[in-house]
Amino acid sequence: MIQDTCEILGSTGCAVFSFLYAIGQEPELLIKDFGTLVDNKILAKDATVLDYSKLAKFYGENVSVVWRKPGEFIPGQMYLGRWTRPGFNHFVVMKDNKVVWNPMKYSKCVSEGQLSDIRVITIF
């Protein structure tokens, strides 16, 4: 049901929304495609990204994603930043150590937490 999908994505979809934005795709596509992505084991039922490369390929992109420490970004290139505070984490799109897109209007993790790690995205 669309209501269930929206509830899941609204609660735990920040990484997948941010990733789609970073690779130039419309994050809203997830509402329509969520069930298929779960069935294909690209996303978990809680919207956790299980395979970034397969997710990109589903939307016609070829990428590699590498986990790195916060300062290990590629200048001028967008990447996912995982911000944390005790018991919580939140993903945003970053570029050159600045948040450029946040799937939420406001995030306590970003404003009060710390950047814990990043996902460097290279589009081929």
Secondary structure, 3 states (H helix, E strand, C coil): CHHHHHHHHHHHCHHHHHHHHHCCCCCCHHHHHHHHHHHCCCECCCCCECCHHHHHHHCCCCEEEEEECCCCCCCCCEEEEEEEECCEEEEEEEECCEEEECCCCCCHHHHHCEEEEEEEEEEC
